[in-house]
Amino acid sequence: MKSSGLRLAVVIAAIYAIFAGFMSTAIMDESMLDGSTQILVSGSATSEGGDDLPTVAQNIADSSETVIVKQVRDLHDTNIRNLFVVVGNENSRQARWLTDGFPDFSRNRTSNVHSVSHLNGVDPRGKYYIFGNAKADHKVTEEFEKLGYTIEYPSGSTAEFVVMAQGPTGPPTLVTLLLITLISGLSAISQIKRYAIQRLHGHDKKSIMWQAIKSLFPGTAIAILTLCCGSIMSLYFYNGLNQFGRFAQTTSIIFAIAATFAIAVHLVVLLILWNSSILEGLKGRLSFRVTVPAAYLIRIPGILLAVSLIASSFAAATAVQDAATTRAEFDNAGNTAKIVFEGLMPPEEMESLSYESGAWLKEEDKAGRTLLVAPFPLVGDQLRGSKNILLVNNSYLKANPILNDVGEKLDEVSPSQVRAFIPENSPVSQQEIENFLSGISSSPETTHHLGFGRLSEGQNHFLYEPNVSSNRYPQWMQDPVVVVVGADSGLIRDDDYLALATSGRVLMTDSETAVENTPNQFMGKWISAYVPVAQTAADQYGDRVSEFKVIAASSLIAMFVLLATAVGLAQMHVQGNAQSILVRYLHGWTFYSTHRWLVRAELLIFTVVTAWSLVRFLILLIQPKGGDVPATENDMALAIATWHPLAVAVVAVINLVLLIGLVQLRTQRMIRTHSEETA
């Protein structure tokens, strides 16, 4: 018995398994080392006996007979990680990383391996991976706790298959399940005559089901073997088969689940057909009451999925365009870097460091090595209004010239000065500025020496904001009041200056120089990295492009599934109502009158989908936004909801045109050829 449709469904399952296995392995490789237990060490910065970290880590590894890997992020590039390997078991494969290097799965990620000796002076707190059994994991945890540290097990160290239903693999998973359901079901339906004949010959359903499964093996095995060879060759040229065992295991499990689902759908439909009328089966017909509900069980989710994915594609394309614009704007930012802070320490130590590091950053400001750019709304909490204020320092003026009311560049202010510059025709008064600065000032006397000036109108000021969102985090600010703050003016307290740095409003003018000048008590313990903002913008652009490609491909497949159900529904509708359609046609009924229930059903479905899109948009529009949390995620959800009406229109027009056209063509052909279906 031939089951070409079922074989196709299994092959699709194999293709999806390779894709999902690759994506899952890449995602897990970036967040977890295979075969390890991940822990976060936090707490006070002291250790027993005055031992430095190499000695402490080696003692723990030796006593537990494990390999411990400490991960430290790169100072400048988010795609580079540094792995410090502490070997307590020379026979482990992780010990070979010191000589052979780490086998990165993704080419977008680089892992630099260092020996335990390079941990000298590194803060013991941070992320560790433990390679050993459960007893060894407990031993390592116990040893760190003896030294006064707190151990946490991150929730991110979960099973690999969690990522299949969310993130970049979510849409392809849903589309694949829908496509497999369609093809497997149609595969069984296409053999209805064969099943009816076999029933007449006395075959039982168990033997027929077994034959359907056996028919898979010859042709499917060759196709899957070809796919396996192709994927192995591709992986060899991609990364030299690094972590191939992990990839193969993940792919095999995903394929087993997907293939089992395809076979199960086929067998369920086969059982439904087996219990239908033999006479109808011999005619190649399936009960109209069975086929139409079955078609809509696939069709309705297909419409919802197609609408969501097409809307997501539009939103993703817009996000790519915005990210490309942001990347281009940051090309002129040079090596200006955002400061990344650690938070794995007690609150009292963190409070002390906030004052100390804030004072140090002010000294760097005086030396011209920090860049202050802090926008605030004078009214409300949105930066799109007409009354905004922008705090900057002399370094900002050097990198981003601002013109006064006679067209000349603003001069730098002395370290003790604060000067406010109001754009021409601005509605902001001097009193409003004084009131605002008094509210943030560390000393009321600061505003007594406040100077004022004027700016020419129509100037846009760059905010160095990589996480752009439509309302609360714009990239540029037009005609704000510009306040130039001297480093010794006392306007901003030390801890408030540090708070601005943690929110990305105080940047270092050069990441390399910042590393050299950072005091030892801060570097690696309180400050973990200096990441160039231009690098962040480039990384985000690459992420948006990758997301768009996956969503766009998923949208096309979802649309194909939906249109395939339209073809099947048109066929079943005309075939199941052939006699009534003929009578109505001969009596001159209009198309709508002849096919009233079909047209109404389709319009009802799209009305419900439209209402669903509208309600979803209104919910996102009126729901409260988080206080200081970046609104990029909410903006993306709102952008998708905004595109939903257009997506509904696109899907509805294409779907209805195809469905109505096929029904009309099928009807005309049936009447013209005097098909037996009308008898």
Secondary structure, 3 states (H helix, E strand, C coil): CCCHHHHHHHHHHHHHHHHHHHHHHHHHHHHCCCCCEEEEEEECCCCHHHCCHHHHHHHHHHHHCCEEEEEEECCCCCCEEEEEEEECCCCCHHHHHHHHCCCCCCCCCEEEEEEHHHHCCCCCCEEEEEECCHHHHHHHHHHHHHCCEEEECCCCCCCHHHHHHCHHHHHHHHHHHHHHHHHHHHHHHCCHHHHHHHHHCCCCHHHHHHHHHHCCHHHHHHHHHHHHHHHHHHHHHHHCCCCHHHHHHHHHHHHHHHHHHHHHHHHHHHHHHHCCCHHHHHCCCCCHHHHHHHHHHHHHHHHHHHHHHHHHHHHHHHHHHHHHHHHHHHHHHCCCEEEEECCCCCHHHHHHHHHHHHHHHHHHHHCCCEEEEEEEECCCCCCCCCCEEEEECHHHHHHCCCEECCCCECCCCCCCCEEEEEECCCCCCHHHHHHHHHHHCCCHHHHHHCEEEEECCCCEEECCCCCCCCCCCCCEEECCEEEEECCCCCCCCHHHHHHHHHCCCEEECCHHHHHHHCCCCCECCCEEEEEEHHHHHHHHHHHHHHHHHHHHHHHHHHHHHHHHHHHHHHHHHHHHCHHHHHHHHHCCCCHHHHCHHHHHHHHHHHHHHHHHHHHHHHHHHHCCCCCCCCCHHHHHHHHHHHHHHHHHHHHHHHHHHHHHHHHHHHHHHHHHCCCHHHC
